[in-house]
Amino acid sequence: MNKFGMRNFNMLFGMALFIIIILLPAPEGMSDNAWNVAAVTVLLAYWWSSEALPVPVTSLLPIVMFPMLGISSIGAATAPYAAPTILLLMGGFIMSTGIAKWNLHRRIALSILVNVGNNPTALIGGFMFVTAIISMWISNTASSLMMLPIALSLAGEIVKERSAKTTGFILCLVLGVAYGANIGGFGTPIGTPPNLLVIAFMKENYGIDVSFLSWMMIGVPSVIIMLPIALFVLTKWAHPFDLNENSIAHDILRQELDDMGPISIPEKRMAQLFAFVASAWVFRTPIQKSLEMLPWLSDALIAIAGAMLMFMVPSGSKDKKTPTLLDWKTAEKIPWGVLLLFGGGLSLAAAVKSSGLAIWIGSELAIIGTLDLIFIIFILVTLVVFLTELTSNTATTATLLPIMGALAVASGLDPMILFVPLAISASCAFMLPVATGPNAVVFSSGEVTIPQMASAGFRLNLFAIFAITGTSYLLVPAVFG
């Protein structure tokens, strides 16, 4: 069956599942409205996972189905698509586009890498660290797209003497870029969409504002823990190599930095603006709490204001075609589909709660709540780590959030103790090219095969399960308790 035929099959099969559920009587204790939401949830989950339709198109389904089935009004169904968290994500996307426009991220990366040294393992670690840092602030796919050519330039010098030793180093270097990008997304709310989904869900359903800083207090330690683990798995277990320092053409990195010339005026202004926005994100909550000032200020407002300033601040460039730091022709290339997916997930979550489906699920899952908390987290993380290898991490998070919320309420748990490991483990897709953008980017280089990626990714997944379970169990109560 060709790809088009498979998509048609998945589209029809998903509709068949939906119709069958609608026609069946609702389970005991569940309202008809909740049963209708369950049917739409199954359809959304199946179409998202099978990509029967483009994921952003499937994400529009609640706008059509919820009013049609009497689940909610058109206003209630569409409101989540313009939630503050979506505006935060959009502002972050626009700002990252501006950073990429002036190659500021490339200069930062090269400036760090030239100081790493010639040790092969340390150099791979340096690439992973830099990619992770960049991925905290711009999309993980964009991070890997920027770092991969630098890695391949270094590899190109080594390839002149291709051997088993150099092949292993290049393989680890390329995979390190992908894994660094995925892991870096843990660190900040804007690092990857699942993080923002959790924040939006907490605000919409529990009235709790999860600040930028409080997320980083869990996300950054998770990054710090996972990066050395990933480096060890790659270089010492999955694909070990024995390469001496003399084989590393470190000068290529210095040459690439020198080729960029001195830092330009647009780069300086972009760096200053981004530093201001990032500082505002990090220190907003402490200032509001300690000084009782600026109650109207939010992370979304900061993101949109920062994005708008990029269209106002003169670039200082000699190129008359770019008078400001950003133009709309560049900005409109942001991933609008991710915003629609985000909105669809929030709309679904709102319907699950308002229909009473969350309460019913919670009562059915109450028996799980009798387990020790650490085992509940372990089971959740294990499920999500392997599920996200085959499905979108954002779609996986959007589907599971209402269920985990119901479980938390039924078990008397703080929802964040389940939501944080859910979001972080959704980004632990290390095995397959289709799992995340960075995996696909490095696979396209031709330096890594699927078996090689799967071998390293499976082993890293095993470590990630225990690392995320442990950090969530220890840190979430300390930060949010």
C-alpha positions as CSV (number, residue, x, y, z in Angstrom):
1,M,0.0,0.0,0.0
2,N,1.5,3.4,-1.0
3,K,1.7,6.4,1.3
4,F,-1.5,8.0,-0.1
5,G,-3.4,4.7,0.3
6,M,-2.2,4.3,3.8
7,R,-3.3,7.8,4.8
8,N,-6.8,7.1,3.3
9,F,-7.0,3.9,5.3
10,N,-6.0,5.6,8.5
11,M,-8.4,8.4,7.9
12,L,-11.3,6.0,7.3
13,F,-10.3,3.7,10.2
14,G,-10.2,6.7,12.6
15,M,-13.7,7.8,11.5
16,A,-15.0,4.2,11.9
17,L,-13.6,4.1,15.5
18,F,-15.3,7.5,16.1
19,I,-18.7,6.3,14.7
20,I,-18.6,3.0,16.6
21,I,-17.9,4.8,19.9
22,I,-20.7,7.3,19.3
23,L,-23.2,4.6,18.5
24,L,-22.3,2.5,21.6
25,P,-24.0,3.4,24.9
26,A,-21.9,5.4,27.4
27,P,-20.3,3.3,30.2
28,E,-22.1,3.4,33.6
29,G,-21.5,6.6,35.4
30,M,-20.5,8.6,32.3
31,S,-22.7,11.3,30.7
32,D,-23.5,11.3,27.0
33,N,-21.5,14.5,26.7
34,A,-18.4,13.0,28.2
35,W,-18.8,9.9,25.9
36,N,-18.9,12.2,22.9
37,V,-15.7,13.9,24.1
38,A,-14.1,10.4,24.5
39,A,-15.1,9.6,20.9
40,V,-13.5,12.8,19.6
41,T,-10.4,12.1,21.8
42,V,-9.9,8.7,20.2
43,L,-10.3,10.2,16.7
44,L,-7.8,13.0,17.5
45,A,-5.3,10.6,19.0
46,Y,-5.5,8.2,16.1
47,W,-5.2,10.8,13.4
48,W,-2.4,12.6,15.2
49,S,-0.4,9.4,15.7
50,S,-1.1,8.0,12.2
51,E,-0.9,11.4,10.4
52,A,-4.0,10.5,8.4
53,L,-4.3,14.2,7.9
54,P,-1.5,16.8,8.4
55,V,-1.1,17.2,12.2
56,P,-2.1,20.9,12.1
57,V,-5.3,20.1,10.1
58,T,-6.3,17.3,12.6
59,S,-5.7,19.9,15.4
60,L,-8.6,21.9,14.0
61,L,-11.0,19.1,14.6
62,P,-12.3,20.4,18.0
63,I,-13.5,23.5,16.3
64,V,-15.8,21.5,14.1
65,M,-16.7,18.5,16.3
66,F,-17.4,20.1,19.7
67,P,-20.2,22.5,18.6
68,M,-21.6,19.9,16.2
69,L,-21.9,17.3,19.0
70,G,-23.2,19.8,21.5
71,I,-20.0,19.5,23.6
72,S,-19.3,23.2,23.7
73,S,-20.1,26.4,21.9
74,I,-17.9,27.6,19.0
75,G,-16.5,30.3,21.3
76,A,-15.5,27.9,24.0
77,A,-14.0,25.5,21.4
78,T,-11.9,28.2,19.8
79,A,-10.8,30.2,22.9
80,P,-7.9,27.8,23.7
81,Y,-6.3,28.5,20.3
82,A,-5.5,32.0,21.5
83,A,-4.5,31.1,25.0
84,P,-1.7,33.3,26.5
85,T,0.6,30.3,26.4
86,I,0.2,30.1,22.6
87,L,1.1,33.7,22.4
88,L,4.2,33.0,24.5
89,L,5.1,30.2,22.1
90,M,4.5,32.4,19.1
91,G,6.6,35.3,20.5
92,G,9.4,32.8,21.3
93,F,9.3,31.5,17.7
94,I,9.5,35.0,16.3
95,M,12.5,35.9,18.5
96,S,14.3,32.7,17.6
97,T,13.8,33.6,13.9
98,G,15.5,36.9,14.5
99,I,18.4,35.3,16.3
100,A,18.8,32.9,13.3
101,K,18.5,35.8,10.8
102,W,21.7,37.4,12.1
103,N,23.6,34.1,12.8
104,L,24.0,35.1,16.5
105,H,23.5,31.5,17.6
106,R,26.2,30.3,15.3
107,R,28.7,32.9,16.7
108,I,27.9,31.9,20.3
109,A,28.3,28.2,19.4
110,L,31.6,28.6,17.7
111,S,32.9,30.9,20.5
112,I,32.3,28.2,23.0
113,L,33.5,25.3,20.9
114,V,36.9,26.8,20.2
115,N,37.7,26.7,23.9
116,V,36.8,23.1,24.4
117,G,40.1,21.6,23.4
118,N,41.1,18.7,21.2
119,N,40.0,15.8,23.4
120,P,37.5,13.9,21.2
121,T,35.0,13.0,23.9
122,A,35.2,16.5,25.4
123,L,34.6,17.9,21.9
124,I,31.5,15.8,21.5
125,G,30.4,16.9,24.9
126,G,31.0,20.5,23.9
127,F,28.8,20.1,20.8
128,M,26.0,18.6,23.0
129,F,26.3,21.3,25.6
130,V,26.2,24.2,23.1
131,T,23.3,22.6,21.2
132,A,21.4,22.1,24.4
133,I,21.9,25.7,25.5
134,I,20.7,27.0,22.2
135,S,17.8,24.6,22.2
136,M,16.5,26.0,25.5
137,W,15.7,29.2,23.7
138,I,15.0,28.4,20.1
139,S,13.4,25.3,18.5
140,N,15.3,22.0,18.8
141,T,15.0,21.5,15.1
142,A,16.5,24.9,14.4
143,S,19.3,24.2,16.9
144,S,20.3,21.0,15.2
145,L,20.0,22.5,11.7
146,M,22.5,25.2,12.8
147,M,24.9,22.9,14.7
148,L,25.0,20.0,12.2
149,P,26.9,21.9,9.4
150,I,29.5,22.9,12.0
151,A,29.9,19.2,13.1
152,L,30.1,18.1,9.5
153,S,32.8,20.6,8.8
154,L,34.8,19.2,11.6
155,A,34.0,15.7,10.4
156,G,35.0,16.6,6.9
157,E,38.6,17.2,8.0
158,I,38.7,13.8,9.8
159,V,37.0,11.9,6.9
160,K,40.2,12.4,4.9
161,E,41.5,9.4,6.9
162,R,38.3,7.4,7.3
163,S,38.7,4.5,9.6
164,A,36.7,2.6,12.2
165,K,38.0,5.0,14.8
166,T,37.1,8.2,12.9
167,T,33.7,6.7,11.9
168,G,32.8,6.0,15.5
169,F,33.8,9.6,16.5
170,I,31.7,11.1,13.6
171,L,28.7,9.0,14.5
172,C,28.8,10.1,18.1
173,L,29.4,13.7,17.1
174,V,26.3,13.7,14.8
175,L,24.1,11.9,17.2
176,G,25.3,14.2,20.0
177,V,23.9,17.1,18.1
178,A,20.4,15.5,17.9
179,Y,20.5,14.3,21.5
180,G,21.7,17.7,22.8
181,A,18.9,19.5,21.0
182,N,16.3,17.1,22.4
183,I,17.7,17.3,26.0
184,G,18.1,21.1,25.9
185,G,14.3,21.4,25.3
186,F,13.8,20.3,28.9
187,G,15.3,23.5,30.3
188,T,12.9,26.3,29.8
189,P,9.2,26.7,29.2
190,I,9.8,27.7,25.5
191,G,12.4,25.0,25.0
192,T,9.7,22.6,23.5
193,P,5.9,22.7,23.2
194,P,5.1,20.0,25.8
195,N,6.5,22.2,28.5
196,L,4.2,25.0,27.6
197,L,1.3,22.6,27.3
198,V,1.7,21.8,31.0
199,I,2.0,25.4,32.0
200,A,-1.2,26.3,30.0
201,F,-3.1,23.3,31.4
202,M,-2.2,24.3,34.9
203,K,-3.4,27.9,34.3
204,E,-6.6,26.9,32.5
205,N,-7.7,24.1,34.8
206,Y,-6.2,24.9,38.2
207,G,-5.6,28.7,38.1
208,I,-1.9,28.2,38.9
209,D,0.7,30.3,37.2
210,V,3.9,28.2,36.6
211,S,6.6,30.8,36.2
212,F,9.5,30.7,33.9
213,L,11.9,30.5,36.8
214,S,10.1,27.7,38.6
215,W,10.1,25.5,35.5
216,M,13.9,26.2,35.0
217,M,14.5,25.1,38.6
218,I,13.5,21.6,37.5
219,G,14.3,21.7,33.7
220,V,17.9,22.9,34.0
221,P,18.9,20.3,36.5
222,S,17.3,17.7,34.3
223,V,19.5,18.9,31.4
224,I,22.6,18.9,33.6
225,I,21.9,15.3,34.6
226,M,21.0,14.0,31.2
227,L,23.8,15.5,29.1
228,P,26.6,13.6,30.8
229,I,24.5,10.4,30.7
230,A,23.9,10.9,27.0
231,L,27.6,11.5,26.4
232,F,28.5,8.3,28.3
233,V,26.0,6.2,26.5
234,L,27.2,7.4,23.1
235,T,30.9,7.3,23.6
236,K,31.4,4.5,26.1
237,W,28.6,2.1,25.6
238,A,26.7,2.4,22.3
239,H,29.4,3.5,19.9
240,P,32.8,3.6,21.7
241,F,35.8,4.7,19.7
242,D,39.6,5.1,20.3
243,L,40.7,8.3,18.7
244,N,43.8,10.4,19.8
245,E,43.7,14.1,20.1
246,N,46.0,14.6,17.1
247,S,43.3,13.3,14.8
248,I,41.0,16.3,15.6
249,A,41.2,19.2,13.2
250,H,40.3,21.7,15.9
251,D,41.5,24.6,13.8
252,I,38.5,24.2,11.5
253,L,36.3,25.6,14.3
254,R,38.6,28.6,14.8
255,Q,38.7,29.2,11.1
256,E,34.9,29.2,10.9
257,L,34.7,31.7,13.7
258,D,37.3,33.9,12.1
259,D,35.4,33.7,8.8
260,M,32.4,35.3,10.5
261,G,34.5,38.4,11.2
262,P,34.0,40.7,14.2
263,I,30.6,40.8,15.8
264,S,28.3,43.1,13.8
265,I,26.0,45.8,15.0
266,P,22.8,43.8,14.3
267,E,24.3,40.9,16.3
268,K,25.0,43.1,19.2
269,R,21.6,44.7,19.2
270,M,19.9,41.3,18.8
271,A,21.9,39.9,21.7
272,Q,21.0,42.9,23.9
273,L,17.3,42.6,23.1
274,F,17.2,38.8,23.7
275,A,19.2,39.2,27.0
276,F,16.6,41.8,28.1
277,V,13.7,39.5,27.2
278,A,15.2,36.4,28.8
279,S,16.0,38.3,32.0
280,A,12.4,39.6,32.1
281,W,11.2,36.0,31.8
282,V,13.4,34.7,34.6
283,F,13.0,37.6,37.1
284,R,9.3,38.5,36.5
285,T,7.9,36.3,39.3
286,P,10.6,37.3,42.0
287,I,10.0,41.0,41.2
288,Q,6.2,40.6,41.4
289,K,6.3,38.7,44.7
290,S,9.0,40.7,46.5
291,L,8.2,44.2,45.3
292,E,4.4,43.7,44.7
293,M,4.8,45.5,41.4
294,L,3.6,45.0,37.8
295,P,0.8,42.5,38.5
296,W,-0.3,42.7,34.8
297,L,3.0,41.5,33.5
298,S,3.1,37.9,32.2
299,D,5.5,35.7,30.2
300,A,3.2,35.9,27.1
301,L,3.2,39.7,27.3
302,I,7.0,39.8,27.5
303,A,7.3,37.5,24.5
304,I,5.0,39.5,22.3
305,A,6.6,42.8,23.4
306,G,10.0,41.4,22.6
307,A,8.9,40.1,19.2
308,M,7.3,43.5,18.4
309,L,10.5,45.4,19.4
310,M,12.4,43.3,16.8
311,F,10.4,45.0,14.1
312,M,11.1,48.5,15.6
313,V,14.7,48.4,16.7
314,P,17.0,49.6,13.9
315,S,19.4,46.9,12.8
316,G,22.3,49.1,12.1
317,S,23.1,47.0,9.1
318,K,24.7,48.5,6.0
319,D,22.2,46.5,4.0
320,K,19.3,48.9,3.3
321,K,17.0,45.9,2.8
322,T,17.0,45.1,6.5
323,P,16.5,48.4,8.3
324,T,15.2,46.7,11.5
325,L,16.2,43.5,13.3
326,L,13.4,41.5,11.8
327,D,11.0,41.8,8.8
328,W,7.7,40.0,8.4
329,K,8.9,38.1,5.3
330,T,11.4,36.3,7.7
331,A,9.1,36.1,10.7
332,E,6.2,34.5,8.8
333,K,8.3,31.4,8.4
334,I,7.7,30.4,12.0
335,P,6.0,26.9,12.5
336,W,2.3,28.0,12.6
337,G,1.3,24.3,12.5
338,V,2.8,23.8,16.0
339,L,0.5,26.6,17.3
340,L,-2.5,24.9,15.8
341,L,-1.5,21.6,17.4
342,F,-1.0,23.4,20.7
343,G,-4.5,25.0,20.4
344,G,-6.1,21.7,19.5
345,G,-4.6,20.0,22.6
346,L,-5.8,22.8,24.9
347,S,-9.3,22.7,23.4
348,L,-9.5,19.0,23.9
349,A,-8.2,19.3,27.5
350,A,-10.8,21.9,28.3
351,A,-13.6,19.7,26.9
352,V,-12.4,16.7,28.9
353,K,-12.7,18.7,32.0
354,S,-16.0,20.5,31.3
355,S,-17.8,17.4,30.1
356,G,-17.0,15.4,33.3
357,L,-14.8,12.9,31.4
358,A,-11.8,13.8,33.6
359,I,-13.8,12.9,36.7
360,W,-14.9,9.6,35.3
361,I,-11.4,8.7,34.2
362,G,-10.1,9.7,37.6
363,S,-12.5,7.4,39.4
364,E,-11.5,4.5,37.1
365,L,-7.8,5.1,37.6
366,A,-8.1,5.5,41.4
367,I,-6.6,2.0,41.9
368,I,-3.4,3.2,40.4
369,G,-3.2,5.9,43.0
370,T,-2.8,3.2,45.7
371,L,0.7,2.6,44.3
372,D,3.7,4.4,45.7
373,L,4.2,7.7,44.0
374,I,7.6,6.8,42.6
375,F,6.2,3.7,40.9
376,I,3.4,5.8,39.4
377,I,6.0,8.2,38.0
378,F,8.1,5.3,36.8
379,I,5.2,3.7,34.9
380,L,4.2,7.1,33.3
381,V,7.7,7.9,32.2
382,T,8.3,4.5,30.7
383,L,5.1,4.6,28.8
384,V,5.7,8.1,27.4
385,V,9.4,7.6,26.6
386,F,8.6,4.8,24.2
387,L,5.3,6.1,23.0
388,T,6.9,9.4,21.9
389,E,9.2,7.5,19.6
390,L,6.3,6.9,17.3
391,T,4.0,9.9,17.9
392,S,4.5,13.7,18.1
393,N,5.7,14.7,21.6
394,T,3.2,17.6,21.6
395,A,0.3,15.4,20.6
396,T,1.3,12.7,23.1
397,T,1.4,15.3,25.9
398,A,-1.9,16.9,24.8
399,T,-3.6,13.5,24.8
400,L,-2.3,12.4,28.2
401,L,-2.5,15.6,30.2
402,P,-6.3,15.4,30.9
403,I,-5.9,11.7,31.9
404,M,-3.0,12.4,34.2
405,G,-4.9,15.4,35.7
406,A,-7.8,13.1,36.5
407,L,-5.4,10.6,38.0
408,A,-3.8,13.2,40.1
409,V,-7.1,14.5,41.5
410,A,-8.4,11.0,42.2
411,S,-5.2,10.1,44.0
412,G,-4.9,13.3,45.9
413,L,-1.6,14.2,44.2
414,D,-0.3,17.6,43.1
415,P,-0.8,17.5,39.3
416,M,2.7,18.8,38.7
417,I,4.2,15.7,40.1
418,L,2.8,13.9,37.0
419,F,2.8,16.7,34.5
420,V,6.5,17.5,34.7
421,P,7.8,14.0,34.1
422,L,5.1,13.7,31.3
423,A,6.5,16.7,29.5
424,I,10.1,15.9,30.0
425,S,9.8,12.3,29.0
426,A,7.9,13.3,25.9
427,S,11.1,15.0,24.7
428,C,13.1,11.8,25.2
429,A,12.7,10.5,21.7
430,F,16.2,9.2,20.8
431,M,15.6,6.1,18.8
432,L,14.1,6.9,15.4
433,P,14.5,9.6,12.8
434,V,10.7,10.2,12.7
435,A,10.5,10.8,16.5
436,T,11.8,14.4,16.5
437,G,13.0,17.1,14.2
438,P,16.7,16.8,15.4
439,N,16.7,13.1,14.8
440,A,15.5,13.6,11.3
441,V,18.0,16.4,10.6
442,V,21.0,14.3,11.6
443,F,19.7,11.2,9.8
444,S,19.6,13.2,6.6
445,S,23.4,13.8,6.9
446,G,24.0,10.2,5.9
447,E,26.4,9.7,8.8
448,V,24.0,7.6,10.9
449,T,21.8,4.6,10.1
450,I,18.5,3.8,11.7
451,P,20.0,0.7,13.5
452,Q,22.8,2.9,14.9
453,M,20.4,5.5,16.1
454,A,18.0,2.9,17.6
455,S,20.9,1.2,19.4
456,A,22.1,4.3,21.1
457,G,18.6,5.7,21.6
458,F,17.2,2.6,23.3
459,R,20.1,2.5,25.8
460,L,19.7,6.2,26.4
461,N,15.9,5.7,26.9
462,L,16.7,3.2,29.7
463,F,18.9,5.7,31.5
464,A,16.4,8.5,30.9
465,I,13.5,6.6,32.5
466,F,15.4,6.3,35.8
467,A,16.9,9.9,35.6
468,I,13.5,11.6,35.0
469,T,11.7,9.5,37.6
470,G,14.3,10.4,40.2
471,T,14.6,14.1,39.4
472,S,10.8,14.5,39.2
473,Y,10.3,12.6,42.5
474,L,12.8,14.8,44.3
475,L,12.6,18.2,42.7
476,V,8.9,18.7,41.8
477,P,7.7,18.7,45.5
478,A,10.6,20.9,46.4
479,V,9.8,23.5,43.8
480,F,6.0,23.4,43.7
481,G,5.2,21.9,47.1
